[in-house]
Amino acid sequence: MSKLILQIYRVVVPKFIRKRILARNLRRSILTYYTNLPNKPDEDVVQVLDYLKDNPIAVFPYHFQNKYSADDIEVFNDPVKDLRYVLLDGKRLYFKKRWSNKRIRHSFNELTKEQDLLSPHRYLNDNFKIEDGEVLVDIGVAEGNFALGAVEKSSKLIIFETDQEWIEALNATFEPWKEKVQIVNKFVSDKTDSKNTTLDDFISPGEKITFLKIDVDGAESRLLNGCKRILTSQASLKLAICTYHKQDDEKEFTELLQQNGFETSHSNGFMLFYYDKKMKEPYLRRGLIRAVK
């Protein structure tokens, strides 16, 4: 497609229709790719293909998501804080002030899908869980649902978030536990300056952390480069890190963690992170790695 025709296409065809066309074409490409493989795919891949044969492309290409409905979510208003919230296990989870009820329902519905027992994005399972007394570092906390679920068991929570609008909501969410929750408005990366910090610089050598959760929208490798001391020196540590943002993250992170003495496993199933414009064969990506040492 020439640049001129592409420009005309973008002007004439609304963005939401272009997205549908791209999603439909990607779905077709995935099915064609696996159909043409010389050997039958593994059973966990077949489950995804069976879903795609009868359904549009989805980040979680499984039927479990069909049981969730945003319309079932009740949004409450806190007139004192001038913020809206939903209830998560009886605890208030606040959202950005400018968000409408509809957007909050949609967002919380997606968060709930994400942590379903069958989800490839679920952080915890029966063998990998938050224990009493954990010192949890949650990097890329956003709404704070994972940290909120862990706050009562944890002895200390350090949560990193760069979006100032989320900082207001997080302060409201964790106000009942403010004595043990530290909210940090910085990027965690491979350098330390006014807007960034490495985890090695932020966590002093004598300070112990026991659980590290990382979901930073594709900047995971930079973060790992900035916490080499923690990965190598801590005798025991649990780590959950997202691997779906980039094609090779699962392989690279698995090798790095195993080299540093961790036993690793990946979450069940696959994600189709079709928001990545660099997405390519074989398309399917594991959601995250769970690592323990």
SEBATI-228661 format. One line per field, with one value per residue (C-alpha): residue in three letters; x, y, z; residue number from 1. Coordinates in steps of 0.001 Angstrom, whole numbers, plus 500000, padded with zeros to 6 digits. Example, Ala and Ser with C-alpha at 12.3 -4.5 7.8 and 13.67 -1.06 7.14 Angstrom:
BEGIN
aa = ala | ser
xx = 512300 | 513670
yy = 495500 | 498940
zz = 507800 | 507140
i = 1 | 2
end
This chain:
BEGIN
aa = met | ser | lys | leu | ile | leu | gln | ile | tyr | arg | val | val | val | pro | lys | phe | ile | arg | lys | arg | ile | leu | ala | arg | asn | leu | arg | arg | ser | ile | leu | thr | tyr | tyr | thr | asn | leu | pro | asn | lys | pro | asp | glu | asp | val | val | gln | val | leu | asp | tyr | leu | lys | asp | asn | pro | ile | ala | val | phe | pro | tyr | his | phe | gln | asn | lys | tyr | ser | ala | asp | asp | ile | glu | val | phe | asn | asp | pro | val | lys | asp | leu | arg | tyr | val | leu | leu | asp | gly | lys | arg | leu | tyr | phe | lys | lys | arg | trp | ser | asn | lys | arg | ile | arg | his | ser | phe | asn | glu | leu | thr | lys | glu | gln | asp | leu | leu | ser | pro | his | arg | tyr | leu | asn | asp | asn | phe | lys | ile | glu | asp | gly | glu | val | leu | val | asp | ile | gly | val | ala | glu | gly | asn | phe | ala | leu | gly | ala | val | glu | lys | ser | ser | lys | leu | ile | ile | phe | glu | thr | asp | gln | glu | trp | ile | glu | ala | leu | asn | ala | thr | phe | glu | pro | trp | lys | glu | lys | val | gln | ile | val | asn | lys | phe | val | ser | asp | lys | thr | asp | ser | lys | asn | thr | thr | leu | asp | asp | phe | ile | ser | pro | gly | glu | lys | ile | thr | phe | leu | lys | ile | asp | val | asp | gly | ala | glu | ser | arg | leu | leu | asn | gly | cys | lys | arg | ile | leu | thr | ser | gln | ala | ser | leu | lys | leu | ala | ile | cys | thr | tyr | his | lys | gln | asp | asp | glu | lys | glu | phe | thr | glu | leu | leu | gln | gln | asn | gly | phe | glu | thr | ser | his | ser | asn | gly | phe | met | leu | phe | tyr | tyr | asp | lys | lys | met | lys | glu | pro | tyr | leu | arg | arg | gly | leu | ile | arg | ala | val | lys
xx = 500000 | 501518 | 501924 | 499241 | 496694 | 497576 | 496975 | 493614 | 492676 | 493420 | 491325 | 488355 | 488154 | 487443 | 490049 | 487766 | 487006 | 490706 | 491346 | 488670 | 490159 | 493659 | 492350 | 490451 | 493509 | 495716 | 493270 | 493364 | 497174 | 497419 | 495061 | 496849 | 500270 | 499382 | 497372 | 500405 | 502852 | 504182 | 503387 | 500258 | 500627 | 500722 | 497408 | 497698 | 498100 | 495159 | 492931 | 493715 | 493133 | 489789 | 488750 | 489851 | 487940 | 484636 | 485550 | 487254 | 490814 | 491239 | 494134 | 492916 | 491810 | 489797 | 486144 | 486635 | 486335 | 482740 | 481500 | 482484 | 480290 | 481127 | 477405 | 477490 | 480044 | 478804 | 480663 | 480465 | 481175 | 483253 | 482098 | 484854 | 487702 | 485740 | 486725 | 484879 | 485695 | 484689 | 484916 | 487628 | 487248 | 485476 | 488228 | 487890 | 489820 | 489788 | 490093 | 491185 | 489024 | 488183 | 487081 | 483383 | 481425 | 481408 | 485180 | 485686 | 483366 | 485233 | 488644 | 487716 | 486099 | 489367 | 491350 | 489072 | 489501 | 493242 | 493438 | 490963 | 492194 | 492464 | 494070 | 497587 | 498120 | 497365 | 500243 | 499540 | 498619 | 498477 | 502258 | 503165 | 501376 | 501639 | 502607 | 502198 | 504925 | 505948 | 507844 | 506235 | 507551 | 504905 | 506331 | 503812 | 500998 | 498425 | 495040 | 496670 | 494446 | 497293 | 498843 | 495442 | 494883 | 498218 | 498162 | 496755 | 499253 | 502273 | 504378 | 505459 | 504437 | 506528 | 504555 | 505848 | 503625 | 504518 | 501048 | 500219 | 496477 | 496951 | 498988 | 495921 | 493788 | 496467 | 496789 | 493049 | 493080 | 495921 | 495087 | 493904 | 497369 | 499488 | 501854 | 503175 | 502602 | 505138 | 503984 | 506791 | 506154 | 509156 | 510074 | 512095 | 514732 | 518459 | 519404 | 518822 | 517918 | 515070 | 512424 | 513994 | 515571 | 517181 | 515886 | 519461 | 519723 | 516289 | 516552 | 519571 | 521905 | 520700 | 517008 | 515257 | 512415 | 510643 | 508255 | 508791 | 505981 | 506874 | 504527 | 506008 | 504631 | 507694 | 510441 | 511015 | 514479 | 515738 | 514362 | 516154 | 519407 | 518977 | 518480 | 521419 | 522568 | 519163 | 518832 | 522279 | 522649 | 519263 | 519216 | 515428 | 513051 | 509825 | 509411 | 506507 | 507374 | 505262 | 506628 | 503900 | 504944 | 507821 | 508458 | 511574 | 511030 | 510023 | 513152 | 515533 | 514085 | 513977 | 517665 | 518612 | 516677 | 517935 | 521500 | 520849 | 519663 | 515896 | 513589 | 511184 | 507789 | 505411 | 501722 | 499247 | 498085 | 498953 | 498153 | 497596 | 499071 | 497901 | 498553 | 502220 | 502745 | 505888 | 503941 | 505094 | 505092 | 504483 | 502205 | 501366 | 503197 | 503283 | 501784 | 504385 | 507142 | 506956 | 510426 | 511543 | 514833
yy = 500000 | 503335 | 506158 | 508230 | 505408 | 504675 | 508322 | 508312 | 505042 | 506501 | 509590 | 507819 | 504721 | 505402 | 504196 | 501686 | 500047 | 499929 | 498171 | 495594 | 494958 | 494514 | 492172 | 490097 | 489846 | 488853 | 486144 | 484766 | 484868 | 482962 | 480223 | 479928 | 479763 | 476890 | 475052 | 475000 | 473665 | 470193 | 468820 | 469164 | 471878 | 471041 | 470700 | 474084 | 475730 | 473743 | 475236 | 478723 | 477749 | 476154 | 479405 | 481529 | 479395 | 480652 | 483894 | 487204 | 487728 | 488430 | 489078 | 486076 | 483630 | 481363 | 480884 | 481621 | 485333 | 484932 | 484589 | 488186 | 491197 | 494827 | 495505 | 493411 | 495686 | 498249 | 501553 | 503608 | 507282 | 508597 | 512215 | 512946 | 511973 | 512911 | 509602 | 506524 | 503000 | 499358 | 496683 | 494036 | 491353 | 493922 | 496542 | 499818 | 500038 | 503645 | 504866 | 507997 | 511007 | 511780 | 508236 | 507623 | 504781 | 503018 | 503161 | 501969 | 499015 | 498080 | 498414 | 496402 | 493749 | 493343 | 493188 | 490430 | 488435 | 488935 | 487228 | 484430 | 480985 | 480017 | 483244 | 483204 | 486545 | 485258 | 486025 | 483473 | 479808 | 477142 | 476727 | 480381 | 482661 | 485568 | 484321 | 486093 | 488667 | 489138 | 492300 | 492948 | 495254 | 495878 | 497643 | 498957 | 498870 | 500965 | 500426 | 498489 | 495408 | 492917 | 494904 | 495400 | 491665 | 491189 | 494120 | 492334 | 489461 | 491614 | 493218 | 495942 | 497070 | 499213 | 500127 | 502001 | 503928 | 506780 | 508054 | 510950 | 510351 | 506847 | 508195 | 510056 | 506925 | 504717 | 507034 | 506661 | 502885 | 502230 | 504889 | 502261 | 500623 | 503753 | 502785 | 499852 | 500997 | 503181 | 504674 | 505774 | 507975 | 506888 | 504605 | 501558 | 501139 | 500699 | 504234 | 506540 | 510211 | 512583 | 510457 | 506996 | 504615 | 501232 | 498720 | 498153 | 501844 | 502073 | 498923 | 499209 | 496187 | 495491 | 495687 | 492425 | 491965 | 488646 | 489098 | 491071 | 491627 | 493312 | 494543 | 497594 | 497598 | 496256 | 497878 | 494690 | 493990 | 497452 | 496941 | 493594 | 495238 | 497608 | 494946 | 492623 | 492854 | 491871 | 488950 | 487591 | 488357 | 487550 | 484008 | 483685 | 485624 | 485092 | 486955 | 487267 | 489055 | 489649 | 488233 | 489012 | 492527 | 491437 | 488397 | 487040 | 488120 | 484691 | 482992 | 485780 | 486231 | 482489 | 482152 | 485174 | 484020 | 480441 | 481747 | 483558 | 480450 | 480694 | 477825 | 479067 | 478155 | 479934 | 480627 | 478342 | 479082 | 481918 | 485554 | 487251 | 490678 | 492091 | 495675 | 495021 | 496254 | 494097 | 490917 | 488048 | 484270 | 482196 | 484917 | 483226 | 484405 | 483195 | 485722 | 485629 | 483762 | 482701 | 482309 | 481126 | 480684
zz = 500000 | 498922 | 501441 | 499687 | 499710 | 503356 | 504282 | 502486 | 504186 | 507623 | 506892 | 505341 | 507572 | 511277 | 513730 | 515448 | 512086 | 511197 | 514504 | 513737 | 510314 | 511768 | 514462 | 511917 | 509659 | 512585 | 513633 | 510092 | 510057 | 513347 | 512209 | 508862 | 510493 | 512810 | 510163 | 507892 | 510475 | 509580 | 513060 | 515144 | 517813 | 521518 | 523310 | 525052 | 521634 | 520235 | 522951 | 521672 | 518049 | 518913 | 520565 | 517587 | 515098 | 516501 | 518276 | 517503 | 518640 | 522341 | 524716 | 526724 | 523996 | 526292 | 527165 | 530873 | 530160 | 528985 | 532559 | 533341 | 532675 | 533387 | 533893 | 537073 | 538757 | 541272 | 541479 | 544667 | 545299 | 548197 | 548680 | 551191 | 548868 | 545737 | 544177 | 542954 | 544038 | 543776 | 546440 | 546143 | 548799 | 550965 | 550550 | 548639 | 545364 | 544165 | 540568 | 538758 | 539524 | 535892 | 535059 | 534483 | 536074 | 532717 | 532366 | 535940 | 535371 | 532201 | 533861 | 536936 | 534777 | 532855 | 536097 | 537351 | 534129 | 534365 | 537760 | 537055 | 538111 | 534430 | 533221 | 531708 | 533488 | 536992 | 539357 | 542097 | 542331 | 545044 | 545027 | 544573 | 547001 | 549406 | 552865 | 556202 | 556779 | 553140 | 552225 | 548841 | 546127 | 543458 | 540410 | 537904 | 540410 | 538422 | 540102 | 542927 | 542862 | 543358 | 546201 | 547828 | 547796 | 549577 | 551996 | 555032 | 554890 | 554068 | 556775 | 554341 | 550865 | 548529 | 545421 | 542388 | 539993 | 537628 | 536702 | 539033 | 538679 | 540018 | 542938 | 544209 | 543923 | 545507 | 548488 | 549019 | 548543 | 550980 | 553565 | 556107 | 555921 | 555399 | 558240 | 556229 | 552620 | 550798 | 547489 | 545163 | 542111 | 540016 | 537138 | 538178 | 535502 | 534863 | 535977 | 538907 | 538504 | 539404 | 537663 | 537749 | 540208 | 540017 | 542496 | 543679 | 544562 | 546162 | 548294 | 550577 | 550867 | 554392 | 553554 | 552802 | 550330 | 549890 | 546968 | 543774 | 541254 | 537948 | 535208 | 533501 | 529955 | 528172 | 530284 | 532282 | 530860 | 531860 | 535344 | 535671 | 534619 | 537541 | 540218 | 539623 | 543231 | 544577 | 542171 | 542996 | 546704 | 548217 | 549557 | 549166 | 546942 | 545021 | 541757 | 539319 | 536085 | 532993 | 529744 | 527196 | 526193 | 523935 | 521769 | 523463 | 527071 | 528370 | 527026 | 528069 | 531562 | 532214 | 531354 | 533484 | 536518 | 536315 | 536080 | 539372 | 541179 | 540695 | 539883 | 537232 | 535871 | 533539 | 533919 | 532196 | 528673 | 526316 | 525700 | 522367 | 522985 | 519676 | 520816 | 520011 | 516453 | 516243 | 516899 | 514711 | 514429 | 516506 | 517963 | 521271 | 524390 | 527967 | 530355 | 533100 | 534886 | 538517 | 540057 | 543494 | 545287
i = 1 | 2 | 3 | 4 | 5 | 6 | 7 | 8 | 9 | 10 | 11 | 12 | 13 | 14 | 15 | 16 | 17 | 18 | 19 | 20 | 21 | 22 | 23 | 24 | 25 | 26 | 27 | 28 | 29 | 30 | 31 | 32 | 33 | 34 | 35 | 36 | 37 | 38 | 39 | 40 | 41 | 42 | 43 | 44 | 45 | 46 | 47 | 48 | 49 | 50 | 51 | 52 | 53 | 54 | 55 | 56 | 57 | 58 | 59 | 60 | 61 | 62 | 63 | 64 | 65 | 66 | 67 | 68 | 69 | 70 | 71 | 72 | 73 | 74 | 75 | 76 | 77 | 78 | 79 | 80 | 81 | 82 | 83 | 84 | 85 | 86 | 87 | 88 | 89 | 90 | 91 | 92 | 93 | 94 | 95 | 96 | 97 | 98 | 99 | 100 | 101 | 102 | 103 | 104 | 105 | 106 | 107 | 108 | 109 | 110 | 111 | 112 | 113 | 114 | 115 | 116 | 117 | 118 | 119 | 120 | 121 | 122 | 123 | 124 | 125 | 126 | 127 | 128 | 129 | 130 | 131 | 132 | 133 | 134 | 135 | 136 | 137 | 138 | 139 | 140 | 141 | 142 | 143 | 144 | 145 | 146 | 147 | 148 | 149 | 150 | 151 | 152 | 153 | 154 | 155 | 156 | 157 | 158 | 159 | 160 | 161 | 162 | 163 | 164 | 165 | 166 | 167 | 168 | 169 | 170 | 171 | 172 | 173 | 174 | 175 | 176 | 177 | 178 | 179 | 180 | 181 | 182 | 183 | 184 | 185 | 186 | 187 | 188 | 189 | 190 | 191 | 192 | 193 | 194 | 195 | 196 | 197 | 198 | 199 | 200 | 201 | 202 | 203 | 204 | 205 | 206 | 207 | 208 | 209 | 210 | 211 | 212 | 213 | 214 | 215 | 216 | 217 | 218 | 219 | 220 | 221 | 222 | 223 | 224 | 225 | 226 | 227 | 228 | 229 | 230 | 231 | 232 | 233 | 234 | 235 | 236 | 237 | 238 | 239 | 240 | 241 | 242 | 243 | 244 | 245 | 246 | 247 | 248 | 249 | 250 | 251 | 252 | 253 | 254 | 255 | 256 | 257 | 258 | 259 | 260 | 261 | 262 | 263 | 264 | 265 | 266 | 267 | 268 | 269 | 270 | 271 | 272 | 273 | 274 | 275 | 276 | 277 | 278 | 279 | 280 | 281 | 282 | 283 | 284 | 285 | 286 | 287 | 288 | 289 | 290 | 291 | 292 | 293
end
